[in-house]
């Protein structure tokens, strides 16, 4: 990946001369050739890929699904919510309108919004267009050769996120729900105002902690043991972040962006300010739903105050 987080994992199951892939990586220069080379190193090729299982519809996890399907006629599996999200975020003109309305209302300047849209549009260009062939159900059991695994629905980091649990082997492919060294970024779903990222993410963490797995294979970073300990760390992080958001909100009305600058500091590139605003907003949304703070309209801007 040509970003600060410089890699994403693609996992493969092999049965005879057939392959099942879990996530695909981004459609950027060299990625497809690297995937082909990696498959060849285990005696397989792109044409051997029969099925693709997507954890979620962010570009680094599904960007090459369309290319692989074109070469192999693989069947793409994902959740209905992830499939809908992929379609929604492919509507560039509508997405830009929604981004401008949302981020301007929460305190970003027009210049910052335009810069963010430019970066975001570029990331959409590195996702080969595709549509899902099969929408998985929660806790659906799938088989590939001798392998058997279960779709564990874990919304939060994205709407429609799925982890894949191999109960017999005690393994979980966690996508971006549980990562070893960073906390997954949480952000609003601009096409679904009812989606509650933080509430769903914390519930998904508890679901993961209850699974009979001893190892997590994440979307980024090293394999993890001690699943419950990592889940607890993520819970503590978000509890502390909530308190910091309240502290930075203080007693005077502030936009979500003003609170974000208090939490993350002002010395950030524009795209990182966008990510900081997203993370702050989902905490403000959770606090508003709990009646701890209130949201009010101030002209075209939304501001937050403690109740």
C-alpha positions as a Markdown table, in Angstrom:
| # | Residue | x | y | z |
|---|---|---|---|---|
| 1 | Unk | 0.0 | 0.0 | 0.0 |
| 2 | Unk | 1.3 | 3.5 | -0.9 |
| 3 | Unk | 0.1 | 4.9 | 2.4 |
| 4 | Unk | 1.6 | 5.3 | 5.9 |
| 5 | Unk | 0.0 | 2.0 | 6.8 |
| 6 | Unk | 2.1 | 0.4 | 4.1 |
| 7 | Unk | 0.6 | -3.1 | 3.7 |
| 8 | Unk | -2.6 | -5.1 | 3.8 |
| 9 | Unk | -2.8 | -8.9 | 4.2 |
| 10 | Unk | -4.5 | -11.2 | 1.7 |
| 11 | Unk | -5.1 | -14.7 | 3.1 |
| 12 | Unk | -5.5 | -17.9 | 1.0 |
| 13 | Unk | -6.9 | -21.3 | 1.5 |
| 14 | Unk | -5.8 | -24.0 | -0.9 |
| 15 | Unk | -7.6 | -27.2 | -1.8 |
| 16 | Unk | -6.0 | -29.2 | -4.6 |
| 17 | Unk | -5.6 | -26.7 | -7.4 |
| 18 | Unk | -8.3 | -24.3 | -6.2 |
| 19 | Unk | -7.9 | -21.2 | -4.0 |
| 20 | Unk | -10.2 | -19.2 | -1.7 |
| 21 | Unk | -9.0 | -15.6 | -1.1 |
| 22 | Unk | -9.9 | -13.5 | 1.9 |
| 23 | Unk | -9.6 | -9.9 | 0.9 |
| 24 | Unk | -7.6 | -8.7 | -2.1 |
| 25 | Unk | -5.5 | -5.6 | -1.6 |
| 26 | Unk | -5.6 | -2.4 | -3.5 |
| 27 | Unk | -5.6 | -2.0 | -7.3 |
| 28 | Unk | -2.4 | 0.0 | -7.5 |
| 29 | Unk | 0.6 | -0.4 | -9.7 |
| 30 | Unk | 2.4 | -3.6 | -9.0 |
| 31 | Unk | -0.2 | -5.1 | -6.7 |
| 32 | Unk | -1.8 | -7.5 | -9.2 |
| 33 | Unk | 1.6 | -8.8 | -10.3 |
| 34 | Unk | 2.7 | -9.3 | -6.7 |
| 35 | Unk | -0.4 | -11.3 | -5.9 |
| 36 | Unk | 0.2 | -13.5 | -9.0 |
| 37 | Unk | 3.8 | -14.0 | -7.9 |
| 38 | Unk | 2.8 | -14.9 | -4.4 |
| 39 | Unk | 0.2 | -17.4 | -5.6 |
| 40 | Unk | 2.8 | -18.9 | -8.0 |
| 41 | Unk | 5.1 | -19.4 | -5.0 |
| 42 | Unk | 2.6 | -21.9 | -3.5 |
| 43 | Unk | 1.9 | -23.6 | -6.9 |
| 44 | Unk | -1.2 | -21.6 | -7.7 |
| 45 | Unk | -2.3 | -18.8 | -10.1 |
| 46 | Unk | -5.0 | -16.2 | -10.4 |
| 47 | Unk | -7.1 | -18.5 | -12.5 |
| 48 | Unk | -7.1 | -21.0 | -9.6 |
| 49 | Unk | -9.1 | -18.5 | -7.4 |
| 50 | Unk | -12.6 | -19.9 | -7.1 |
| 51 | Unk | -14.1 | -17.8 | -4.3 |
| 52 | Unk | -13.3 | -14.4 | -2.7 |
| 53 | Unk | -14.4 | -13.5 | 0.8 |
| 54 | Unk | -14.4 | -9.8 | 1.6 |
| 55 | Unk | -14.2 | -8.6 | 5.2 |
| 56 | Unk | -15.4 | -5.1 | 4.3 |
| 57 | Unk | -15.8 | -2.7 | 1.4 |
| 58 | Unk | -12.8 | -0.4 | 2.1 |
| 59 | Unk | -10.6 | -0.2 | -0.9 |
| 60 | Unk | -7.5 | -1.8 | 0.6 |
| 61 | Unk | -9.5 | -4.9 | 1.3 |
| 62 | Unk | -11.6 | -5.2 | -1.9 |
| 63 | Unk | -9.7 | -3.1 | -4.4 |
| 64 | Unk | -8.6 | -6.0 | -6.7 |
| 65 | Unk | -11.8 | -8.2 | -6.3 |
| 66 | Unk | -13.1 | -7.0 | -9.7 |
| 67 | Unk | -9.7 | -7.7 | -11.5 |
| 68 | Unk | -9.4 | -11.2 | -9.9 |
| 69 | Unk | -13.0 | -12.1 | -10.8 |
| 70 | Unk | -12.4 | -11.0 | -14.4 |
| 71 | Unk | -9.4 | -13.3 | -14.7 |
| 72 | Unk | -10.8 | -16.3 | -12.7 |
| 73 | Unk | -14.6 | -15.9 | -12.6 |
| 74 | Unk | -14.3 | -16.2 | -8.8 |
| 75 | Unk | -17.5 | -15.8 | -6.8 |
| 76 | Unk | -17.4 | -12.7 | -4.5 |
| 77 | Unk | -18.9 | -13.1 | -1.0 |
| 78 | Unk | -19.5 | -10.3 | 1.4 |
| 79 | Unk | -22.3 | -9.0 | 3.6 |
| 80 | Unk | -25.4 | -7.2 | 2.1 |
| 81 | Unk | -24.4 | -4.0 | 4.0 |
| 82 | Unk | -20.9 | -4.1 | 2.6 |
| 83 | Unk | -22.2 | -4.7 | -0.9 |
| 84 | Unk | -24.6 | -1.7 | -0.5 |
| 85 | Unk | -21.8 | 0.4 | 0.9 |
| 86 | Unk | -19.6 | -0.5 | -2.1 |
| 87 | Unk | -22.4 | 0.6 | -4.5 |
| 88 | Unk | -23.1 | 3.8 | -2.5 |
| 89 | Unk | -19.5 | 5.0 | -2.3 |
| 90 | Unk | -19.1 | 4.3 | -6.1 |
| 91 | Unk | -21.6 | 7.1 | -6.8 |
| 92 | Unk | -19.0 | 9.8 | -7.0 |
| 93 | Unk | -21.2 | 12.8 | -7.6 |
| 94 | Unk | -23.6 | 12.0 | -4.8 |
| 95 | Unk | -20.8 | 11.1 | -2.5 |
| 96 | Unk | -19.1 | 14.5 | -3.0 |
| 97 | Unk | -22.4 | 16.3 | -2.2 |
| 98 | Unk | -22.8 | 14.3 | 1.0 |
| 99 | Unk | -19.2 | 14.8 | 2.0 |
| 100 | Unk | -19.4 | 18.6 | 1.5 |
| 101 | Unk | -22.7 | 18.9 | 3.4 |
| 102 | Unk | -21.5 | 16.7 | 6.3 |
| 103 | Unk | -17.9 | 18.0 | 6.8 |
| 104 | Unk | -18.8 | 21.7 | 6.3 |
| 105 | Unk | -21.6 | 21.3 | 8.9 |
| 106 | Unk | -19.0 | 19.9 | 11.4 |
| 107 | Unk | -16.5 | 22.7 | 11.0 |
| 108 | Unk | -14.1 | 21.9 | 8.2 |
| 109 | Unk | -13.3 | 24.8 | 5.8 |
| 110 | Unk | -14.3 | 24.6 | 2.2 |
| 111 | Unk | -10.6 | 24.4 | 1.3 |
| 112 | Unk | -10.1 | 21.5 | 3.7 |
| 113 | Unk | -13.2 | 19.7 | 2.4 |
| 114 | Unk | -12.0 | 20.1 | -1.2 |
| 115 | Unk | -8.6 | 18.7 | -0.3 |
| 116 | Unk | -10.2 | 15.8 | 1.5 |
| 117 | Unk | -12.5 | 15.0 | -1.4 |
| 118 | Unk | -9.5 | 15.1 | -3.8 |
| 119 | Unk | -7.7 | 12.5 | -1.7 |
| 120 | Unk | -10.8 | 10.4 | -1.2 |
| 121 | Unk | -11.6 | 10.4 | -4.9 |
| 122 | Unk | -8.1 | 9.2 | -5.7 |
| 123 | Unk | -8.6 | 6.3 | -3.3 |
| 124 | Unk | -11.8 | 5.3 | -5.1 |
| 125 | Unk | -9.9 | 5.2 | -8.3 |
| 126 | Unk | -7.8 | 2.4 | -7.0 |
| 127 | Unk | -10.7 | 0.1 | -6.5 |
| 128 | Unk | -11.7 | -2.0 | -9.6 |
| 129 | Unk | -15.4 | -1.9 | -9.9 |
| 130 | Unk | -17.2 | -5.0 | -8.8 |
| 131 | Unk | -20.4 | -6.2 | -7.3 |
| 132 | Unk | -21.0 | -9.0 | -4.9 |
| 133 | Unk | -22.3 | -12.4 | -6.1 |
| 134 | Unk | -23.4 | -13.8 | -2.8 |
| 135 | Unk | -24.4 | -12.0 | 0.4 |
| 136 | Unk | -23.5 | -13.9 | 3.5 |
| 137 | Unk | -25.8 | -14.2 | 6.5 |
| 138 | Unk | -24.6 | -13.8 | 10.2 |
| 139 | Unk | -23.0 | -17.0 | 11.5 |
| 140 | Unk | -23.3 | -18.7 | 8.1 |
| 141 | Unk | -21.1 | -21.8 | 7.8 |
| 142 | Unk | -19.0 | -22.1 | 4.7 |
| 143 | Unk | -16.7 | -24.9 | 3.5 |
| 144 | Unk | -13.8 | -25.0 | 1.2 |
| 145 | Unk | -12.2 | -28.4 | 0.8 |
| 146 | Unk | -11.6 | -29.7 | 4.3 |
| 147 | Unk | -11.8 | -26.2 | 5.7 |
| 148 | Unk | -14.9 | -24.9 | 7.5 |
| 149 | Unk | -15.4 | -21.4 | 8.7 |
| 150 | Unk | -18.2 | -19.1 | 10.0 |
| 151 | Unk | -19.1 | -15.5 | 9.0 |
| 152 | Unk | -19.1 | -13.4 | 12.2 |
| 153 | Unk | -20.7 | -10.0 | 11.6 |
| 154 | Unk | -18.7 | -7.3 | 13.3 |
| 155 | Unk | -19.9 | -3.8 | 12.2 |
| 156 | Unk | -18.1 | -0.8 | 13.6 |
| 157 | Unk | -15.0 | 0.0 | 11.6 |
| 158 | Unk | -17.3 | -0.1 | 8.7 |
| 159 | Unk | -21.0 | -0.9 | 8.2 |
| 160 | Unk | -21.1 | -4.6 | 7.0 |
| 161 | Unk | -17.8 | -5.8 | 8.3 |
| 162 | Unk | -17.3 | -9.5 | 8.6 |
| 163 | Unk | -14.7 | -11.6 | 10.5 |
| 164 | Unk | -14.2 | -15.2 | 9.5 |
| 165 | Unk | -13.9 | -17.8 | 12.3 |
| 166 | Unk | -12.2 | -21.2 | 12.0 |
| 167 | Unk | -13.5 | -22.8 | 15.2 |
| 168 | Unk | -11.7 | -26.1 | 14.7 |
| 169 | Unk | -8.3 | -24.4 | 14.2 |
| 170 | Unk | -9.0 | -21.7 | 16.8 |
| 171 | Unk | -8.3 | -18.9 | 14.2 |
| 172 | Unk | -10.0 | -15.7 | 13.4 |
| 173 | Unk | -9.4 | -13.6 | 10.2 |
| 174 | Unk | -10.3 | -10.3 | 11.8 |
| 175 | Unk | -10.1 | -7.8 | 8.9 |
| 176 | Unk | -9.9 | -4.4 | 10.6 |
| 177 | Unk | -12.0 | -5.2 | 13.6 |
| 178 | Unk | -9.0 | -6.1 | 15.8 |
| 179 | Unk | -5.5 | -4.9 | 14.8 |
| 180 | Unk | -2.3 | -5.4 | 16.9 |
| 181 | Unk | -0.7 | -2.0 | 17.1 |
| 182 | Unk | -3.3 | 0.6 | 16.1 |
| 183 | Unk | -7.0 | 1.2 | 16.9 |
| 184 | Unk | -9.2 | 0.9 | 13.8 |
| 185 | Unk | -10.4 | 4.2 | 12.6 |
| 186 | Unk | -14.2 | 4.7 | 13.1 |
| 187 | Unk | -16.1 | 7.0 | 10.8 |
| 188 | Unk | -19.8 | 7.8 | 10.0 |
| 189 | Unk | -21.6 | 6.1 | 7.2 |
| 190 | Unk | -22.7 | 9.1 | 5.1 |
| 191 | Unk | -25.4 | 7.0 | 3.4 |
| 192 | Unk | -26.9 | 5.6 | 6.7 |
| 193 | Unk | -27.5 | 8.2 | 9.4 |
| 194 | Unk | -28.8 | 5.5 | 11.8 |
| 195 | Unk | -25.5 | 3.6 | 11.8 |
| 196 | Unk | -23.7 | 4.0 | 15.2 |
| 197 | Unk | -20.0 | 3.1 | 14.6 |
| 198 | Unk | -18.8 | 3.3 | 18.2 |
| 199 | Unk | -21.7 | 1.4 | 19.7 |
| 200 | Unk | -21.5 | -1.3 | 17.1 |
| 201 | Unk | -17.7 | -1.5 | 17.3 |
| 202 | Unk | -17.7 | -2.1 | 21.1 |
| 203 | Unk | -20.3 | -4.8 | 20.7 |
| 204 | Unk | -18.3 | -6.4 | 18.0 |
| 205 | Unk | -15.2 | -6.5 | 20.2 |
| 206 | Unk | -17.2 | -8.3 | 22.9 |
| 207 | Unk | -18.4 | -10.8 | 20.2 |
| 208 | Unk | -14.8 | -11.5 | 19.1 |
| 209 | Unk | -13.7 | -11.9 | 22.7 |
| 210 | Unk | -16.3 | -14.6 | 23.2 |
| 211 | Unk | -15.1 | -16.7 | 20.3 |
| 212 | Unk | -13.1 | -19.9 | 20.9 |
| 213 | Unk | -10.0 | -18.6 | 19.1 |
| 214 | Unk | -6.4 | -18.5 | 20.2 |
| 215 | Unk | -5.0 | -16.6 | 17.3 |
| 216 | Unk | -6.1 | -13.6 | 15.3 |
| 217 | Unk | -4.8 | -13.0 | 11.8 |
| 218 | Unk | -5.5 | -9.3 | 11.2 |
| 219 | Unk | -5.9 | -7.2 | 8.0 |
| 220 | Unk | -2.7 | -5.3 | 8.9 |
| 221 | Unk | 0.2 | -6.2 | 11.3 |
| 222 | Unk | 1.3 | -9.4 | 13.0 |
| 223 | Unk | -0.6 | -12.4 | 14.1 |
| 224 | Unk | -1.9 | -12.0 | 17.7 |
| 225 | Unk | -2.6 | -14.3 | 20.6 |
| 226 | Unk | -4.3 | -13.4 | 23.8 |
| 227 | Unk | -7.4 | -12.1 | 22.1 |
| 228 | Unk | -9.2 | -11.0 | 25.2 |
| 229 | Unk | -6.3 | -8.8 | 26.3 |
| 230 | Unk | -6.2 | -7.0 | 23.0 |
| 231 | Unk | -10.0 | -6.5 | 23.0 |
| 232 | Unk | -9.8 | -5.1 | 26.6 |
| 233 | Unk | -7.1 | -2.7 | 25.4 |
| 234 | Unk | -9.4 | -1.4 | 22.7 |
| 235 | Unk | -12.2 | -1.0 | 25.1 |
| 236 | Unk | -10.0 | 1.0 | 27.5 |
| 237 | Unk | -8.7 | 3.2 | 24.6 |
| 238 | Unk | -12.3 | 4.2 | 23.6 |
| 239 | Unk | -13.3 | 4.8 | 27.2 |
| 240 | Unk | -10.3 | 7.1 | 27.6 |
| 241 | Unk | -11.0 | 8.8 | 24.2 |
| 242 | Unk | -14.6 | 9.5 | 25.3 |
| 243 | Unk | -13.4 | 11.2 | 28.4 |
| 244 | Unk | -10.9 | 13.2 | 26.4 |
| 245 | Unk | -13.6 | 14.3 | 24.0 |
| 246 | Unk | -15.7 | 15.5 | 26.9 |
| 247 | Unk | -12.7 | 17.3 | 28.4 |
| 248 | Unk | -11.9 | 19.1 | 25.1 |
| 249 | Unk | -15.6 | 20.0 | 24.6 |
| 250 | Unk | -15.6 | 21.9 | 27.9 |
| 251 | Unk | -18.4 | 24.3 | 28.7 |
| 252 | Unk | -18.8 | 26.3 | 25.5 |
| 253 | Unk | -20.4 | 25.2 | 22.2 |
| 254 | Unk | -17.9 | 23.7 | 19.8 |
| 255 | Unk | -18.0 | 22.0 | 16.4 |
| 256 | Unk | -16.9 | 18.5 | 16.1 |
| 257 | Unk | -13.8 | 19.7 | 14.3 |
| 258 | Unk | -12.9 | 22.1 | 17.1 |
| 259 | Unk | -13.2 | 19.2 | 19.6 |
| 260 | Unk | -11.0 | 17.1 | 17.2 |
| 261 | Unk | -8.2 | 19.7 | 17.2 |
| 262 | Unk | -8.3 | 19.6 | 21.0 |
| 263 | Unk | -8.0 | 15.8 | 21.1 |
| 264 | Unk | -5.5 | 15.3 | 18.2 |
| 265 | Unk | -3.8 | 18.7 | 18.0 |
| 266 | Unk | -3.6 | 21.1 | 15.1 |
| 267 | Unk | -0.4 | 20.0 | 13.5 |
| 268 | Unk | -2.0 | 17.5 | 11.1 |
| 269 | Unk | -2.2 | 17.2 | 7.3 |
| 270 | Unk | -5.7 | 17.9 | 5.9 |
| 271 | Unk | -6.5 | 14.2 | 5.4 |
| 272 | Unk | -5.4 | 13.4 | 8.9 |
| 273 | Unk | -7.7 | 16.2 | 10.2 |
| 274 | Unk | -10.5 | 14.5 | 8.3 |
| 275 | Unk | -9.7 | 11.2 | 10.0 |
| 276 | Unk | -9.5 | 13.0 | 13.4 |
| 277 | Unk | -12.9 | 14.6 | 12.8 |
| 278 | Unk | -14.4 | 11.2 | 11.9 |
| 279 | Unk | -13.1 | 9.6 | 15.1 |
| 280 | Unk | -14.2 | 12.5 | 17.3 |
| 281 | Unk | -17.6 | 12.7 | 15.7 |
| 282 | Unk | -18.5 | 9.0 | 16.4 |
| 283 | Unk | -17.7 | 9.7 | 20.1 |
| 284 | Unk | -19.8 | 12.8 | 20.1 |
| 285 | Unk | -22.6 | 10.9 | 18.4 |
| 286 | Unk | -22.5 | 8.2 | 21.1 |
| 287 | Unk | -22.5 | 10.9 | 23.9 |
| 288 | Unk | -25.5 | 12.6 | 22.3 |
| 289 | Unk | -27.4 | 9.3 | 22.1 |
| 290 | Unk | -26.8 | 8.8 | 25.8 |
| 291 | Unk | -28.1 | 12.3 | 26.6 |
| 292 | Unk | -24.7 | 13.5 | 28.0 |
| 293 | Unk | -24.3 | 16.2 | 25.4 |
| 294 | Unk | -26.6 | 18.0 | 23.0 |
| 295 | Unk | -26.3 | 18.9 | 19.3 |
| 296 | Unk | -27.6 | 22.3 | 18.1 |
| 297 | Unk | -27.8 | 24.1 | 14.8 |
| 298 | Unk | -25.9 | 27.4 | 14.6 |
| 299 | Unk | -26.6 | 28.7 | 11.1 |
| 300 | Unk | -25.2 | 26.0 | 8.8 |
| 301 | Unk | -22.9 | 24.6 | 11.5 |
| 302 | Unk | -23.6 | 22.0 | 14.1 |
| 303 | Unk | -22.3 | 22.6 | 17.6 |
| 304 | Unk | -22.1 | 20.4 | 20.8 |
| 305 | Unk | -22.5 | 21.3 | 24.4 |
| 306 | Unk | -22.6 | 19.3 | 27.6 |
| 307 | Unk | -26.2 | 18.9 | 28.9 |
